[in-house]
């Protein structure tokens, strides 16, 4: 069995979690921005 | 039923609860899947601990292909039936597919370095996956480059459909060409070849990736519909 390997595993999980977190944050902020503007437009 | 659900007003109504539900379900599955994949699943008898990268790499690969097929189907519906939500859905899914393809490439590279002794190899599977990633980026760039939205939707749909040819190439590349990449070990006619103890965390992570895609696509679609409503109201105001 191959020994070690944990640094590669941690690197992969850190990269994937960071990418998914940034994606989720960007989509959430974009939705919040446009829904806020849409509410603002509806106000007289 | 699909036509009824794809009505923009009805979509806004059900996605208001479906998107957060999918997002929290995805977070729940990640909360189960990540510790299972990292600490509770067994090490591989050959690859040792590095096999744990599989629980990210494989779901990201599956869904980057699946999302592209979804975008292809939406593009056909948009081109042929001019459905109001089809182009919005295809555009909304693209950044998620691109991120998954990027995760697949990066984790594959981090897996290849210790097991193959190289970070990259220009073979059929890796190269076709890189092409898929570039097509995703091109699709997003095209939407942003063309100002007139209807024209952008048409051109992006044509690009998406042309890129569909790459999907079977990615999938069958390991059978068609000699490659460092292993052949299919889960989605194959004879059943999975990996140990059953590894299937649990793999399917949990695949479920989490899918639910995150569903949630983020719906959220992106909602943002696009809000934006279109604002622009339509402005146009009506300008014409009045």
Contacts between the chains, C-beta under 8 A, distances in Angstrom:
chain1	res1	chain2	res2	distance
A	1	B	43	6.9
A	1	B	44	7.4
A	1	B	45	5.7
A	1	B	46	6.4
A	1	B	47	7.8
A	1	B	48	5.0
A	2	B	46	6.7
A	2	B	47	5.6
A	2	B	48	3.9
A	2	B	50	6.6
A	2	B	114	6.8
A	2	B	115	7.2
A	3	B	48	6.3
A	4	B	48	7.2
A	4	B	49	7.4
A	4	B	114	7.4
A	5	B	47	7.5
A	5	B	48	5.0
A	5	B	49	4.2
A	5	B	50	3.9
A	5	B	114	5.3
A	6	B	49	5.5
A	8	B	50	5.6
A	8	B	53	6.8
A	8	B	110	4.9
A	8	B	111	6.9
A	8	B	113	6.3
A	8	B	114	5.3
A	9	B	38	7.4
A	9	B	49	5.7
A	9	B	50	6.2
A	9	B	52	4.9
A	9	B	53	5.9
A	11	B	110	5.2
A	12	B	53	4.5
A	12	B	56	5.8
A	12	B	57	7.4
A	12	B	106	7.3
A	12	B	107	4.3
A	12	B	110	4.4
A	12	B	111	6.9
A	13	B	34	7.5
A	13	B	38	6.8
A	13	B	52	8.0
A	13	B	56	6.7
A	15	B	103	7.2
A	15	B	106	5.2
A	15	B	107	7.0
A	15	B	110	7.4
A	16	B	56	4.7
A	16	B	60	7.2
A	16	B	103	4.9
A	16	B	106	7.6
A	16	B	107	6.1
A	19	B	99	5.6
A	19	B	102	6.5
A	19	B	103	5.5
A	19	B	106	7.9
A	20	B	99	7.1
A	20	B	103	7.5
A	20	B	212	6.8
A	23	B	95	6.8
A	23	B	96	6.8
A	23	B	99	4.8
A	23	B	216	6.7
A	24	B	23	7.8
A	24	B	212	7.3
A	24	B	216	6.6
A	26	B	95	7.9
A	27	B	95	7.7
A	27	B	216	4.8
A	27	B	219	5.0
A	27	B	220	5.7
A	27	B	223	7.7
A	28	B	219	6.8
A	30	B	219	7.9
A	30	B	220	7.2
A	30	B	223	4.9
A	31	B	219	4.8
A	31	B	220	7.5
A	31	B	222	5.7
A	31	B	223	4.4
A	31	B	226	7.8
A	33	B	223	7.5
A	34	B	222	7.8
A	34	B	223	4.4
A	34	B	224	7.9
A	34	B	226	3.9
A	34	B	227	5.1
A	34	B	230	7.4
A	35	B	222	7.2
A	35	B	223	7.4
A	35	B	226	5.5
A	37	B	226	7.0
A	37	B	230	5.8
A	38	B	226	4.2
A	38	B	229	5.9
A	38	B	230	5.8
A	41	B	229	7.7
A	41	B	230	5.3
A	41	B	233	5.6
